[in-house]
């Protein structure tokens, strides 16, 4: 059974006025919960939960990418330090 939201606007205290409302917005993309394509018009307030979930997903992906980049940079820096300590030029300068 699929539940359908009502058409009552709590701000106007009457039925939704649809396209006459400035908050009636079209959203296109992929639903982060189901993975299905979305191309629908609805109230911006009704879109908030889905958009917040998508925002959280993007933040987690960004955090993972930054952590991966940091790990690569640390590894690269450690390799550079190791190689520079083996270099005869560096040994002459530091002595």
PyMOL Python script that loads the backbone (N, CA, C, O; Angstrom):
from pymol import cmd

cmd.read_pdbstr("""\
ATOM      1  N   UNK A   1       0.846  -1.180   0.000  1.00  0.00           N
ATOM      2  CA  UNK A   1       0.000   0.000   0.000  1.00  0.00           C
ATOM      3  C   UNK A   1       0.889   1.241   0.000  1.00  0.00           C
ATOM      4  O   UNK A   1       1.811   1.354   0.808  1.00  0.00           O
ATOM      5  N   UNK A   2       0.608   2.162  -0.904  1.00  0.00           N
ATOM      6  CA  UNK A   2       1.361   3.405  -0.981  1.00  0.00           C
ATOM      7  C   UNK A   2       0.540   4.527  -0.356  1.00  0.00           C
ATOM      8  O   UNK A   2      -0.625   4.734  -0.695  1.00  0.00           O
ATOM      9  N   UNK A   3       1.176   5.244   0.564  1.00  0.00           N
ATOM     10  CA  UNK A   3       0.501   6.367   1.208  1.00  0.00           C
ATOM     11  C   UNK A   3       0.692   7.624   0.386  1.00  0.00           C
ATOM     12  O   UNK A   3       1.798   7.895  -0.082  1.00  0.00           O
ATOM     13  N   UNK A   4      -0.338   8.375   0.207  1.00  0.00           N
ATOM     14  CA  UNK A   4      -0.272   9.638  -0.523  1.00  0.00           C
ATOM     15  C   UNK A   4      -0.482  10.783   0.464  1.00  0.00           C
ATOM     16  O   UNK A   4      -1.375  10.721   1.308  1.00  0.00           O
ATOM     17  N   UNK A   5       0.341  11.831   0.358  1.00  0.00           N
ATOM     18  CA  UNK A   5       0.146  12.974   1.254  1.00  0.00           C
ATOM     19  C   UNK A   5      -1.129  13.733   0.890  1.00  0.00           C
ATOM     20  O   UNK A   5      -1.602  13.697  -0.247  1.00  0.00           O
ATOM     21  N   UNK A   6      -1.660  14.413   1.886  1.00  0.00           N
ATOM     22  CA  UNK A   6      -2.856  15.216   1.651  1.00  0.00           C
ATOM     23  C   UNK A   6      -2.539  16.460   0.841  1.00  0.00           C
ATOM     24  O   UNK A   6      -1.384  16.704   0.495  1.00  0.00           O
ATOM     25  N   UNK A   7      -3.548  17.235   0.543  1.00  0.00           N
ATOM     26  CA  UNK A   7      -3.410  18.434  -0.267  1.00  0.00           C
ATOM     27  C   UNK A   7      -3.691  19.695   0.551  1.00  0.00           C
ATOM     28  O   UNK A   7      -3.895  20.771  -0.011  1.00  0.00           O
ATOM     29  N   UNK A   8      -3.701  19.559   1.890  1.00  0.00           N
ATOM     30  CA  UNK A   8      -4.011  20.676   2.766  1.00  0.00           C
ATOM     31  C   UNK A   8      -2.745  21.461   3.075  1.00  0.00           C
ATOM     32  O   UNK A   8      -1.730  20.878   3.455  1.00  0.00           O
ATOM     33  N   UNK A   9      -2.797  22.790   2.914  1.00  0.00           N
ATOM     34  CA  UNK A   9      -1.656  23.654   3.214  1.00  0.00           C
ATOM     35  C   UNK A   9      -1.828  24.222   4.621  1.00  0.00           C
ATOM     36  O   UNK A   9      -2.784  24.959   4.864  1.00  0.00           O
ATOM     37  N   UNK A  10      -0.925  23.898   5.557  1.00  0.00           N
ATOM     38  CA  UNK A  10      -1.056  24.410   6.920  1.00  0.00           C
ATOM     39  C   UNK A  10      -0.775  25.911   7.015  1.00  0.00           C
ATOM     40  O   UNK A  10      -1.186  26.555   7.981  1.00  0.00           O
ATOM     41  N   UNK A  11      -0.082  26.471   6.029  1.00  0.00           N
ATOM     42  CA  UNK A  11       0.191  27.912   6.053  1.00  0.00           C
ATOM     43  C   UNK A  11      -1.042  28.724   5.648  1.00  0.00           C
ATOM     44  O   UNK A  11      -1.355  29.750   6.252  1.00  0.00           O
ATOM     45  N   UNK A  12      -1.733  28.239   4.614  1.00  0.00           N
ATOM     46  CA  UNK A  12      -2.935  28.946   4.138  1.00  0.00           C
ATOM     47  C   UNK A  12      -4.193  28.510   4.873  1.00  0.00           C
ATOM     48  O   UNK A  12      -5.223  29.182   4.817  1.00  0.00           O
ATOM     49  N   UNK A  13      -4.101  27.385   5.560  1.00  0.00           N
ATOM     50  CA  UNK A  13      -5.254  26.783   6.258  1.00  0.00           C
ATOM     51  C   UNK A  13      -6.379  26.434   5.277  1.00  0.00           C
ATOM     52  O   UNK A  13      -7.563  26.538   5.598  1.00  0.00           O
ATOM     53  N   UNK A  14      -5.969  26.013   4.066  1.00  0.00           N
ATOM     54  CA  UNK A  14      -6.919  25.554   3.050  1.00  0.00           C
ATOM     55  C   UNK A  14      -6.174  24.657   2.068  1.00  0.00           C
ATOM     56  O   UNK A  14      -4.994  24.372   2.270  1.00  0.00           O
ATOM     57  N   UNK A  15      -6.831  24.219   1.031  1.00  0.00           N
ATOM     58  CA  UNK A  15      -6.201  23.355   0.035  1.00  0.00           C
ATOM     59  C   UNK A  15      -5.031  24.061  -0.640  1.00  0.00           C
ATOM     60  O   UNK A  15      -5.023  25.285  -0.774  1.00  0.00           O
ATOM     61  N   UNK A  16      -4.046  23.277  -1.062  1.00  0.00           N
ATOM     62  CA  UNK A  16      -2.865  23.796  -1.750  1.00  0.00           C
ATOM     63  C   UNK A  16      -3.292  24.526  -3.023  1.00  0.00           C
ATOM     64  O   UNK A  16      -4.177  24.066  -3.745  1.00  0.00           O
ATOM     65  N   UNK A  17      -2.655  25.670  -3.290  1.00  0.00           N
ATOM     66  CA  UNK A  17      -2.992  26.448  -4.489  1.00  0.00           C
ATOM     67  C   UNK A  17      -2.078  26.104  -5.665  1.00  0.00           C
ATOM     68  O   UNK A  17      -2.195  26.698  -6.737  1.00  0.00           O
ATOM     69  N   UNK A  18      -1.168  25.146  -5.469  1.00  0.00           N
ATOM     70  CA  UNK A  18      -0.336  24.638  -6.559  1.00  0.00           C
ATOM     71  C   UNK A  18       0.606  25.675  -7.128  1.00  0.00           C
ATOM     72  O   UNK A  18       1.363  26.305  -6.390  1.00  0.00           O
ATOM     73  N   UNK A  19       0.564  25.856  -8.434  1.00  0.00           N
ATOM     74  CA  UNK A  19       1.498  26.735  -9.126  1.00  0.00           C
ATOM     75  C   UNK A  19       1.353  28.205  -8.750  1.00  0.00           C
ATOM     76  O   UNK A  19       2.242  29.000  -9.055  1.00  0.00           O
ATOM     77  N   UNK A  20       0.283  28.580  -8.111  1.00  0.00           N
ATOM     78  CA  UNK A  20       0.124  29.967  -7.666  1.00  0.00           C
ATOM     79  C   UNK A  20       1.002  30.268  -6.447  1.00  0.00           C
ATOM     80  O   UNK A  20       1.238  31.433  -6.127  1.00  0.00           O
ATOM     81  N   UNK A  21       1.476  29.243  -5.781  1.00  0.00           N
ATOM     82  CA  UNK A  21       2.295  29.405  -4.587  1.00  0.00           C
ATOM     83  C   UNK A  21       3.769  29.505  -4.983  1.00  0.00           C
ATOM     84  O   UNK A  21       4.240  28.748  -5.832  1.00  0.00           O
ATOM     85  N   UNK A  22       4.485  30.433  -4.370  1.00  0.00           N
ATOM     86  CA  UNK A  22       5.913  30.601  -4.654  1.00  0.00           C
ATOM     87  C   UNK A  22       6.729  29.404  -4.166  1.00  0.00           C
ATOM     88  O   UNK A  22       7.835  29.181  -4.661  1.00  0.00           O
ATOM     89  N   UNK A  23       6.224  28.643  -3.228  1.00  0.00           N
ATOM     90  CA  UNK A  23       6.957  27.493  -2.692  1.00  0.00           C
ATOM     91  C   UNK A  23       6.693  26.211  -3.469  1.00  0.00           C
ATOM     92  O   UNK A  23       7.287  25.176  -3.165  1.00  0.00           O
ATOM     93  N   UNK A  24       5.832  26.257  -4.444  1.00  0.00           N
ATOM     94  CA  UNK A  24       5.542  25.076  -5.254  1.00  0.00           C
ATOM     95  C   UNK A  24       6.691  24.921  -6.239  1.00  0.00           C
ATOM     96  O   UNK A  24       6.856  25.743  -7.140  1.00  0.00           O
ATOM     97  N   UNK A  25       7.489  23.864  -6.067  1.00  0.00           N
ATOM     98  CA  UNK A  25       8.775  23.744  -6.736  1.00  0.00           C
ATOM     99  C   UNK A  25       8.905  22.411  -7.465  1.00  0.00           C
ATOM    100  O   UNK A  25       8.420  21.378  -7.004  1.00  0.00           O
ATOM    101  N   UNK A  26       9.576  22.462  -8.619  1.00  0.00           N
ATOM    102  CA  UNK A  26       9.869  21.230  -9.349  1.00  0.00           C
ATOM    103  C   UNK A  26      11.250  20.722  -8.936  1.00  0.00           C
ATOM    104  O   UNK A  26      12.216  21.482  -8.865  1.00  0.00           O
ATOM    105  N   UNK A  27      11.314  19.431  -8.670  1.00  0.00           N
ATOM    106  CA  UNK A  27      12.587  18.795  -8.321  1.00  0.00           C
ATOM    107  C   UNK A  27      12.834  17.667  -9.311  1.00  0.00           C
ATOM    108  O   UNK A  27      11.967  16.828  -9.555  1.00  0.00           O
ATOM    109  N   UNK A  28      14.050  17.667  -9.880  1.00  0.00           N
ATOM    110  CA  UNK A  28      14.471  16.599 -10.786  1.00  0.00           C
ATOM    111  C   UNK A  28      15.745  15.987 -10.235  1.00  0.00           C
ATOM    112  O   UNK A  28      16.617  16.694  -9.731  1.00  0.00           O
ATOM    113  N   UNK A  29      15.848  14.685 -10.332  1.00  0.00           N
ATOM    114  CA  UNK A  29      17.050  14.013  -9.843  1.00  0.00           C
ATOM    115  C   UNK A  29      16.725  12.597  -9.425  1.00  0.00           C
ATOM    116  O   UNK A  29      15.797  11.974  -9.941  1.00  0.00           O
ATOM    117  N   UNK A  30      17.501  12.102  -8.487  1.00  0.00           N
ATOM    118  CA  UNK A  30      17.336  10.738  -7.998  1.00  0.00           C
ATOM    119  C   UNK A  30      16.973  10.776  -6.523  1.00  0.00           C
ATOM    120  O   UNK A  30      17.612  11.477  -5.739  1.00  0.00           O
ATOM    121  N   UNK A  31      15.960  10.033  -6.152  1.00  0.00           N
ATOM    122  CA  UNK A  31      15.553   9.942  -4.756  1.00  0.00           C
ATOM    123  C   UNK A  31      16.639   9.197  -3.986  1.00  0.00           C
ATOM    124  O   UNK A  31      16.938   8.049  -4.313  1.00  0.00           O
ATOM    125  N   UNK A  32      17.248   9.833  -2.952  1.00  0.00           N
ATOM    126  CA  UNK A  32      18.332   9.172  -2.226  1.00  0.00           C
ATOM    127  C   UNK A  32      17.879   7.949  -1.439  1.00  0.00           C
ATOM    128  O   UNK A  32      18.704   7.102  -1.095  1.00  0.00           O
ATOM    129  N   UNK A  33      16.601   7.840  -1.153  1.00  0.00           N
ATOM    130  CA  UNK A  33      16.088   6.688  -0.403  1.00  0.00           C
ATOM    131  C   UNK A  33      15.852   5.478  -1.295  1.00  0.00           C
ATOM    132  O   UNK A  33      16.170   4.351  -0.915  1.00  0.00           O
ATOM    133  N   UNK A  34      15.293   5.711  -2.483  1.00  0.00           N
ATOM    134  CA  UNK A  34      14.890   4.598  -3.344  1.00  0.00           C
ATOM    135  C   UNK A  34      15.772   4.428  -4.565  1.00  0.00           C
ATOM    136  O   UNK A  34      15.808   3.344  -5.146  1.00  0.00           O
ATOM    137  N   UNK A  35      16.489   5.475  -4.971  1.00  0.00           N
ATOM    138  CA  UNK A  35      17.303   5.418  -6.176  1.00  0.00           C
ATOM    139  C   UNK A  35      16.501   5.649  -7.448  1.00  0.00           C
ATOM    140  O   UNK A  35      17.058   5.614  -8.545  1.00  0.00           O
ATOM    141  N   UNK A  36      15.202   5.883  -7.316  1.00  0.00           N
ATOM    142  CA  UNK A  36      14.347   6.116  -8.492  1.00  0.00           C
ATOM    143  C   UNK A  36      14.486   7.555  -8.969  1.00  0.00           C
ATOM    144  O   UNK A  36      14.752   8.466  -8.184  1.00  0.00           O
ATOM    145  N   UNK A  37      14.301   7.737 -10.271  1.00  0.00           N
ATOM    146  CA  UNK A  37      14.327   9.080 -10.841  1.00  0.00           C
ATOM    147  C   UNK A  37      13.109   9.867 -10.349  1.00  0.00           C
ATOM    148  O   UNK A  37      12.012   9.324 -10.215  1.00  0.00           O
ATOM    149  N   UNK A  38      13.326  11.154 -10.086  1.00  0.00           N
ATOM    150  CA  UNK A  38      12.260  12.041  -9.609  1.00  0.00           C
ATOM    151  C   UNK A  38      12.147  13.213 -10.565  1.00  0.00           C
ATOM    152  O   UNK A  38      13.152  13.827 -10.922  1.00  0.00           O
ATOM    153  N   UNK A  39      10.941  13.522 -10.978  1.00  0.00           N
ATOM    154  CA  UNK A  39      10.638  14.711 -11.766  1.00  0.00           C
ATOM    155  C   UNK A  39       9.217  15.120 -11.394  1.00  0.00           C
ATOM    156  O   UNK A  39       8.256  14.811 -12.099  1.00  0.00           O
ATOM    157  N   UNK A  40       9.109  15.825 -10.266  1.00  0.00           N
ATOM    158  CA  UNK A  40       7.792  16.130  -9.699  1.00  0.00           C
ATOM    159  C   UNK A  40       7.714  17.565  -9.211  1.00  0.00           C
ATOM    160  O   UNK A  40       8.723  18.195  -8.896  1.00  0.00           O
ATOM    161  N   UNK A  41       6.506  18.053  -9.159  1.00  0.00           N
ATOM    162  CA  UNK A  41       6.203  19.350  -8.546  1.00  0.00           C
ATOM    163  C   UNK A  41       5.600  19.082  -7.174  1.00  0.00           C
ATOM    164  O   UNK A  41       4.753  18.201  -7.026  1.00  0.00           O
ATOM    165  N   UNK A  42       6.034  19.839  -6.174  1.00  0.00           N
ATOM    166  CA  UNK A  42       5.467  19.730  -4.827  1.00  0.00           C
ATOM    167  C   UNK A  42       5.879  20.960  -4.030  1.00  0.00           C
ATOM    168  O   UNK A  42       6.687  21.767  -4.489  1.00  0.00           O
ATOM    169  N   UNK A  43       5.326  21.092  -2.856  1.00  0.00           N
ATOM    170  CA  UNK A  43       5.658  22.197  -1.962  1.00  0.00           C
ATOM    171  C   UNK A  43       7.110  22.063  -1.488  1.00  0.00           C
ATOM    172  O   UNK A  43       7.575  20.962  -1.192  1.00  0.00           O
ATOM    173  N   UNK A  44       7.807  23.179  -1.421  1.00  0.00           N
ATOM    174  CA  UNK A  44       9.201  23.165  -0.960  1.00  0.00           C
ATOM    175  C   UNK A  44       9.303  22.588   0.448  1.00  0.00           C
ATOM    176  O   UNK A  44      10.293  21.932   0.772  1.00  0.00           O
ATOM    177  N   UNK A  45       8.308  22.819   1.281  1.00  0.00           N
ATOM    178  CA  UNK A  45       8.320  22.264   2.631  1.00  0.00           C
ATOM    179  C   UNK A  45       8.232  20.733   2.581  1.00  0.00           C
ATOM    180  O   UNK A  45       8.816  20.053   3.424  1.00  0.00           O
ATOM    181  N   UNK A  46       7.518  20.201   1.616  1.00  0.00           N
ATOM    182  CA  UNK A  46       7.413  18.748   1.472  1.00  0.00           C
ATOM    183  C   UNK A  46       8.716  18.151   0.945  1.00  0.00           C
ATOM    184  O   UNK A  46       9.014  16.987   1.216  1.00  0.00           O
ATOM    185  N   UNK A  47       9.492  18.925   0.200  1.00  0.00           N
ATOM    186  CA  UNK A  47      10.768  18.439  -0.333  1.00  0.00           C
ATOM    187  C   UNK A  47      11.875  18.443   0.709  1.00  0.00           C
ATOM    188  O   UNK A  47      12.870  17.739   0.533  1.00  0.00           O
ATOM    189  N   UNK A  48      11.742  19.198   1.774  1.00  0.00           N
ATOM    190  CA  UNK A  48      12.823  19.341   2.752  1.00  0.00           C
ATOM    191  C   UNK A  48      13.398  18.025   3.280  1.00  0.00           C
ATOM    192  O   UNK A  48      14.621  17.886   3.296  1.00  0.00           O
ATOM    193  N   UNK A  49      12.597  17.059   3.708  1.00  0.00           N
ATOM    194  CA  UNK A  49      13.198  15.823   4.221  1.00  0.00           C
ATOM    195  C   UNK A  49      14.073  15.111   3.186  1.00  0.00           C
ATOM    196  O   UNK A  49      15.163  14.645   3.518  1.00  0.00           O
ATOM    197  N   UNK A  50      13.614  15.025   1.952  1.00  0.00           N
ATOM    198  CA  UNK A  50      14.390  14.364   0.904  1.00  0.00           C
ATOM    199  C   UNK A  50      15.667  15.141   0.622  1.00  0.00           C
ATOM    200  O   UNK A  50      16.730  14.542   0.457  1.00  0.00           O
ATOM    201  N   UNK A  51      15.578  16.464   0.564  1.00  0.00           N
ATOM    202  CA  UNK A  51      16.756  17.278   0.285  1.00  0.00           C
ATOM    203  C   UNK A  51      17.762  17.218   1.435  1.00  0.00           C
ATOM    204  O   UNK A  51      18.970  17.249   1.199  1.00  0.00           O
ATOM    205  N   UNK A  52      17.282  17.133   2.664  1.00  0.00           N
ATOM    206  CA  UNK A  52      18.189  17.001   3.812  1.00  0.00           C
ATOM    207  C   UNK A  52      18.918  15.654   3.791  1.00  0.00           C
ATOM    208  O   UNK A  52      20.100  15.579   4.128  1.00  0.00           O
ATOM    209  N   UNK A  53      18.218  14.606   3.401  1.00  0.00           N
ATOM    210  CA  UNK A  53      18.851  13.290   3.289  1.00  0.00           C
ATOM    211  C   UNK A  53      19.923  13.330   2.193  1.00  0.00           C
ATOM    212  O   UNK A  53      21.024  12.817   2.387  1.00  0.00           O
ATOM    213  N   UNK A  54      19.609  13.927   1.065  1.00  0.00           N
ATOM    214  CA  UNK A  54      20.571  14.038  -0.027  1.00  0.00           C
ATOM    215  C   UNK A  54      21.782  14.866   0.395  1.00  0.00           C
ATOM    216  O   UNK A  54      22.917  14.529   0.059  1.00  0.00           O
ATOM    217  N   UNK A  55      21.540  15.936   1.125  1.00  0.00           N
ATOM    218  CA  UNK A  55      22.634  16.781   1.605  1.00  0.00           C
ATOM    219  C   UNK A  55      23.556  15.983   2.522  1.00  0.00           C
ATOM    220  O   UNK A  55      24.778  16.085   2.409  1.00  0.00           O
ATOM    221  N   UNK A  56      22.987  15.195   3.425  1.00  0.00           N
ATOM    222  CA  UNK A  56      23.791  14.369   4.331  1.00  0.00           C
ATOM    223  C   UNK A  56      24.623  13.355   3.552  1.00  0.00           C
ATOM    224  O   UNK A  56      25.788  13.119   3.874  1.00  0.00           O
ATOM    225  N   UNK A  57      24.024  12.761   2.532  1.00  0.00           N
ATOM    226  CA  UNK A  57      24.747  11.805   1.696  1.00  0.00           C
ATOM    227  C   UNK A  57      25.939  12.473   1.020  1.00  0.00           C
ATOM    228  O   UNK A  57      27.036  11.915   0.998  1.00  0.00           O
ATOM    229  N   UNK A  58      25.727  13.662   0.470  1.00  0.00           N
ATOM    230  CA  UNK A  58      26.810  14.381  -0.200  1.00  0.00           C
ATOM    231  C   UNK A  58      27.904  14.770   0.790  1.00  0.00           C
ATOM    232  O   UNK A  58      29.087  14.714   0.452  1.00  0.00           O
ATOM    233  N   UNK A  59      27.533  15.160   1.993  1.00  0.00           N
ATOM    234  CA  UNK A  59      28.531  15.511   3.005  1.00  0.00           C
ATOM    235  C   UNK A  59      29.380  14.306   3.397  1.00  0.00           C
ATOM    236  O   UNK A  59      30.592  14.426   3.576  1.00  0.00           O
ATOM    237  N   UNK A  60      28.738  13.144   3.529  1.00  0.00           N
ATOM    238  CA  UNK A  60      29.500  11.932   3.862  1.00  0.00           C
ATOM    239  C   UNK A  60      30.469  11.586   2.739  1.00  0.00           C
ATOM    240  O   UNK A  60      31.608  11.198   2.999  1.00  0.00           O
ATOM    241  N   UNK A  61      30.027  11.724   1.498  1.00  0.00           N
ATOM    242  CA  UNK A  61      30.904  11.431   0.366  1.00  0.00           C
ATOM    243  C   UNK A  61      32.067  12.422   0.303  1.00  0.00           C
ATOM    244  O   UNK A  61      33.198  12.037   0.006  1.00  0.00           O
ATOM    245  N   UNK A  62      31.793  13.686   0.579  1.00  0.00           N
ATOM    246  CA  UNK A  62      32.850  14.689   0.583  1.00  0.00           C
ATOM    247  C   UNK A  62      33.850  14.401   1.701  1.00  0.00           C
ATOM    248  O   UNK A  62      35.059  14.490   1.486  1.00  0.00           O
ATOM    249  N   UNK A  63      33.364  14.063   2.874  1.00  0.00           N
ATOM    250  CA  UNK A  63      34.245  13.721   3.987  1.00  0.00           C
ATOM    251  C   UNK A  63      35.129  12.531   3.662  1.00  0.00           C
ATOM    252  O   UNK A  63      36.313  12.526   3.997  1.00  0.00           O
ATOM    253  N   UNK A  64      34.565  11.524   3.014  1.00  0.00           N
ATOM    254  CA  UNK A  64      35.347  10.349   2.637  1.00  0.00           C
ATOM    255  C   UNK A  64      36.410  10.711   1.604  1.00  0.00           C
ATOM    256  O   UNK A  64      37.530  10.204   1.662  1.00  0.00           O
ATOM    257  N   UNK A  65      36.064  11.585   0.660  1.00  0.00           N
ATOM    258  CA  UNK A  65      37.030  12.001  -0.365  1.00  0.00           C
ATOM    259  C   UNK A  65      38.167  12.805   0.262  1.00  0.00           C
ATOM    260  O   UNK A  65      39.329  12.615  -0.097  1.00  0.00           O
ATOM    261  N   UNK A  66      37.845  13.694   1.186  1.00  0.00           N
ATOM    262  CA  UNK A  66      38.878  14.494   1.856  1.00  0.00           C
ATOM    263  C   UNK A  66      39.790  13.587   2.680  1.00  0.00           C
ATOM    264  O   UNK A  66      41.007  13.769   2.676  1.00  0.00           O
ATOM    265  N   UNK A  67      39.220  12.622   3.379  1.00  0.00           N
ATOM    266  CA  UNK A  67      40.031  11.700   4.171  1.00  0.00           C
ATOM    267  C   UNK A  67      40.947  10.879   3.274  1.00  0.00           C
ATOM    268  O   UNK A  67      42.112  10.666   3.608  1.00  0.00           O
ATOM    269  N   UNK A  68      40.436  10.419   2.144  1.00  0.00           N
ATOM    270  CA  UNK A  68      41.248   9.652   1.204  1.00  0.00           C
ATOM    271  C   UNK A  68      42.396  10.501   0.663  1.00  0.00           C
ATOM    272  O   UNK A  68      43.534  10.041   0.572  1.00  0.00           O
ATOM    273  N   UNK A  69      42.081  11.752   0.306  1.00  0.00           N
ATOM    274  CA  UNK A  69      43.121  12.664  -0.189  1.00  0.00           C
ATOM    275  C   UNK A  69      44.170  12.913   0.878  1.00  0.00           C
ATOM    276  O   UNK A  69      45.365  12.935   0.582  1.00  0.00           O
ATOM    277  N   UNK A  70      43.738  13.098   2.108  1.00  0.00           N
ATOM    278  CA  UNK A  70      44.676  13.323   3.213  1.00  0.00           C
ATOM    279  C   UNK A  70      45.603  12.128   3.388  1.00  0.00           C
ATOM    280  O   UNK A  70      46.809  12.295   3.571  1.00  0.00           O
ATOM    281  N   UNK A  71      45.040  10.921   3.333  1.00  0.00           N
ATOM    282  CA  UNK A  71      45.856   9.719   3.481  1.00  0.00           C
ATOM    283  C   UNK A  71      46.889   9.604   2.357  1.00  0.00           C
ATOM    284  O   UNK A  71      48.031   9.214   2.596  1.00  0.00           O
ATOM    285  N   UNK A  72      46.484   9.943   1.137  1.00  0.00           N
ATOM    286  CA  UNK A  72      47.427   9.915   0.014  1.00  0.00           C
ATOM    287  C   UNK A  72      48.544  10.936   0.214  1.00  0.00           C
ATOM    288  O   UNK A  72      49.706  10.651  -0.077  1.00  0.00           O
ATOM    289  N   UNK A  73      48.201  12.112   0.704  1.00  0.00           N
ATOM    290  CA  UNK A  73      49.206  13.155   0.918  1.00  0.00           C
ATOM    291  C   UNK A  73      50.172  12.765   2.032  1.00  0.00           C
ATOM    292  O   UNK A  73      51.370  13.023   1.918  1.00  0.00           O
ATOM    293  N   UNK A  74      49.681  12.154   3.100  1.00  0.00           N
ATOM    294  CA  UNK A  74      50.544  11.710   4.190  1.00  0.00           C
ATOM    295  C   UNK A  74      51.504  10.641   3.682  1.00  0.00           C
ATOM    296  O   UNK A  74      52.697  10.673   3.983  1.00  0.00           O
ATOM    297  N   UNK A  75      50.974   9.697   2.910  1.00  0.00           N
ATOM    298  CA  UNK A  75      51.830   8.639   2.359  1.00  0.00           C
ATOM    299  C   UNK A  75      52.892   9.226   1.429  1.00  0.00           C
ATOM    300  O   UNK A  75      54.055   8.823   1.480  1.00  0.00           O
ATOM    301  N   UNK A  76      52.498  10.166   0.588  1.00  0.00           N
ATOM    302  CA  UNK A  76      53.440  10.812  -0.328  1.00  0.00           C
ATOM    303  C   UNK A  76      54.515  11.576   0.449  1.00  0.00           C
ATOM    304  O   UNK A  76      55.695  11.516   0.103  1.00  0.00           O
ATOM    305  N   UNK A  77      54.110  12.283   1.481  1.00  0.00           N
ATOM    306  CA  UNK A  77      55.058  13.038   2.298  1.00  0.00           C
ATOM    307  C   UNK A  77      56.033  12.108   3.007  1.00  0.00           C
ATOM    308  O   UNK A  77      57.225  12.405   3.090  1.00  0.00           O
ATOM    309  N   UNK A  78      55.538  10.993   3.516  1.00  0.00           N
ATOM    310  CA  UNK A  78      56.411  10.015   4.182  1.00  0.00           C
ATOM    311  C   UNK A  78      57.421   9.424   3.203  1.00  0.00           C
ATOM    312  O   UNK A  78      58.582   9.217   3.556  1.00  0.00           O
ATOM    313  N   UNK A  79      56.987   9.155   1.982  1.00  0.00           N
ATOM    314  CA  UNK A  79      57.905   8.652   0.964  1.00  0.00           C
ATOM    315  C   UNK A  79      58.967   9.704   0.633  1.00  0.00           C
ATOM    316  O   UNK A  79      60.145   9.378   0.489  1.00  0.00           O
ATOM    317  N   UNK A  80      58.553  10.946   0.514  1.00  0.00           N
ATOM    318  CA  UNK A  80      59.494  12.032   0.217  1.00  0.00           C
ATOM    319  C   UNK A  80      60.535  12.162   1.334  1.00  0.00           C
ATOM    320  O   UNK A  80      61.727  12.306   1.064  1.00  0.00           O
ATOM    321  N   UNK A  81      60.083  12.110   2.573  1.00  0.00           N
ATOM    322  CA  UNK A  81      61.004  12.222   3.716  1.00  0.00           C
ATOM    323  C   UNK A  81      61.984  11.057   3.711  1.00  0.00           C
ATOM    324  O   UNK A  81      63.182  11.239   3.929  1.00  0.00           O
ATOM    325  N   UNK A  82      61.463   9.858   3.460  1.00  0.00           N
ATOM    326  CA  UNK A  82      62.315   8.678   3.433  1.00  0.00           C
ATOM    327  C   UNK A  82      63.370   8.798   2.332  1.00  0.00           C
ATOM    328  O   UNK A  82      64.543   8.503   2.557  1.00  0.00           O
ATOM    329  N   UNK A  83      62.950   9.228   1.148  1.00  0.00           N
ATOM    330  CA  UNK A  83      63.898   9.384   0.038  1.00  0.00           C
ATOM    331  C   UNK A  83      64.892  10.509   0.289  1.00  0.00           C
ATOM    332  O   UNK A  83      66.071  10.384  -0.044  1.00  0.00           O
ATOM    333  N   UNK A  84      64.431  11.589   0.865  1.00  0.00           N
ATOM    334  CA  UNK A  84      65.326  12.719   1.097  1.00  0.00           C
ATOM    335  C   UNK A  84      66.374  12.393   2.153  1.00  0.00           C
ATOM    336  O   UNK A  84      67.475  12.941   2.112  1.00  0.00           O
ATOM    337  N   UNK A  85      66.057  11.519   3.090  1.00  0.00           N
ATOM    338  CA  UNK A  85      67.034  11.126   4.102  1.00  0.00           C
ATOM    339  C   UNK A  85      68.116  10.223   3.516  1.00  0.00           C
ATOM    340  O   UNK A  85      69.220  10.133   4.053  1.00  0.00           O
ATOM    341  N   UNK A  86      67.792   9.561   2.417  1.00  0.00           N
ATOM    342  CA  UNK A  86      68.756   8.683   1.767  1.00  0.00           C
ATOM    343  C   UNK A  86      69.630   9.440   0.758  1.00  0.00           C
ATOM    344  O   UNK A  86      70.643   8.914   0.296  1.00  0.00           O
ATOM    345  N   UNK A  87      69.245  10.649   0.425  1.00  0.00           N
ATOM    346  CA  UNK A  87      69.951  11.424  -0.584  1.00  0.00           C
ATOM    347  C   UNK A  87      71.278  11.924  -0.042  1.00  0.00           C
ATOM    348  O   UNK A  87      71.326  12.446   1.072  1.00  0.00           O
ATOM    349  N   UNK A  88      72.381  11.775  -0.816  1.00  0.00           N
ATOM    350  CA  UNK A  88      73.690  12.269  -0.345  1.00  0.00           C
ATOM    351  C   UNK A  88      73.718  13.791  -0.258  1.00  0.00           C
ATOM    352  O   UNK A  88      74.440  14.337   0.576  1.00  0.00           O
ATOM    353  N   UNK A  89      72.960  14.486  -1.089  1.00  0.00           N
ATOM    354  CA  UNK A  89      72.952  15.956  -1.047  1.00  0.00           C
ATOM    355  C   UNK A  89      72.360  16.434   0.276  1.00  0.00           C
ATOM    356  O   UNK A  89      72.903  17.346   0.899  1.00  0.00           O
ATOM    357  N   UNK A  90      71.279  15.845   0.703  1.00  0.00           N
ATOM    358  CA  UNK A  90      70.656  16.224   1.957  1.00  0.00           C
ATOM    359  C   UNK A  90      71.582  15.899   3.109  1.00  0.00           C
ATOM    360  O   UNK A  90      71.672  16.675   4.061  1.00  0.00           O
ATOM    361  N   UNK A  91      72.266  14.784   3.049  1.00  0.00           N
ATOM    362  CA  UNK A  91      73.184  14.409   4.130  1.00  0.00           C
ATOM    363  C   UNK A  91      74.340  15.399   4.240  1.00  0.00           C
ATOM    364  O   UNK A  91      74.801  15.684   5.346  1.00  0.00           O
ATOM    365  N   UNK A  92      74.819  15.930   3.106  1.00  0.00           N
ATOM    366  CA  UNK A  92      75.884  16.928   3.149  1.00  0.00           C
ATOM    367  C   UNK A  92      75.391  18.239   3.761  1.00  0.00           C
ATOM    368  O   UNK A  92      76.109  18.885   4.523  1.00  0.00           O
ATOM    369  N   UNK A  93      74.181  18.619   3.426  1.00  0.00           N
ATOM    370  CA  UNK A  93      73.631  19.882   3.918  1.00  0.00           C
ATOM    371  C   UNK A  93      73.357  19.807   5.425  1.00  0.00           C
ATOM    372  O   UNK A  93      73.616  20.766   6.152  1.00  0.00           O
ATOM    373  N   UNK A  94      72.844  18.689   5.884  1.00  0.00           N
ATOM    374  CA  UNK A  94      72.458  18.583   7.295  1.00  0.00           C
ATOM    375  C   UNK A  94      73.635  18.324   8.218  1.00  0.00           C
ATOM    376  O   UNK A  94      73.492  18.457   9.433  1.00  0.00           O
ATOM    377  N   UNK A  95      74.787  17.959   7.687  1.00  0.00           N
ATOM    378  CA  UNK A  95      75.954  17.681   8.556  1.00  0.00           C
ATOM    379  C   UNK A  95      76.722  18.912   8.885  1.00  0.00           C
ATOM    380  O   UNK A  95      77.721  18.844   9.600  1.00  0.00           O
TER     381      UNK A  95
END
""", "prot")
cmd.dss("prot")
cmd.show_as("cartoon", "prot")
cmd.util.cbc("prot")
cmd.orient("prot")
